[in-house]
């Protein structure tokens, strides 16, 4: 009999679930779960307990953003942004923490928007800043169990949506071009580069907890912003 998968991946979109299942099987099992619904988070915890028992690491990577000027943000948009990014992340960690082995790890995804004051991203920036605070507090609360809690903070990353919901192909192309111009390294990052950082924090950074690791090509650090030469 084939060995049971040692990785469980979640997502909300049925199309993405089907694609991930086809690409990752049999090394990983893919389970549908909506991070905005506490009942589904509870079901996810049950699935993890039944299929994996305890786990070595949890990567809390849900995210949603919509480019909206501050004056145009509606209550509905604000609530959805916080439901996915902050509420979902918080309760996912709360439900799964008992299943993480002592000495294990959590890694959250925050964003370069935490610190850059990006126009049009007020709600998203606030929600991801909340996740940064959650990670710090959770790092303190889980110290007695030796569980490390850290975060990766991506900049412009070339995903299918570039992190912006509902953008047209033309808007995505323009956003990628803007990202390449704003990023000191002169390009946008890849999902693999974010994944490598998350794996490092989860399994290799064994003397690191409570930190936010920038994976942003130098944006948040202001590298190259000014040469200082007349």
Buried (B, 14 or more C-beta within 10 A) or exposed (E): EEEEBEEBBBBBEEEBBEEBBEEBEEEBBBBBBBBBBBEBBEBBBEBBBEEBEEBEBBBBBBBBBBBBEEEEBEEEBBEBBBBBBBBBBBBBBBBBBEBBBEEBBBBBBBBBBBBBEBEBBBBBBBBBBBBBEBBBEBBEEBEEBEBBBBBBBBBBBBBEEBBBBEBEEEEBEEBBEEBBEBBBBEBBBEEEBBBEBBBBBBEEBEEBBBBBBBBBBBBBEEEEEEEEEE
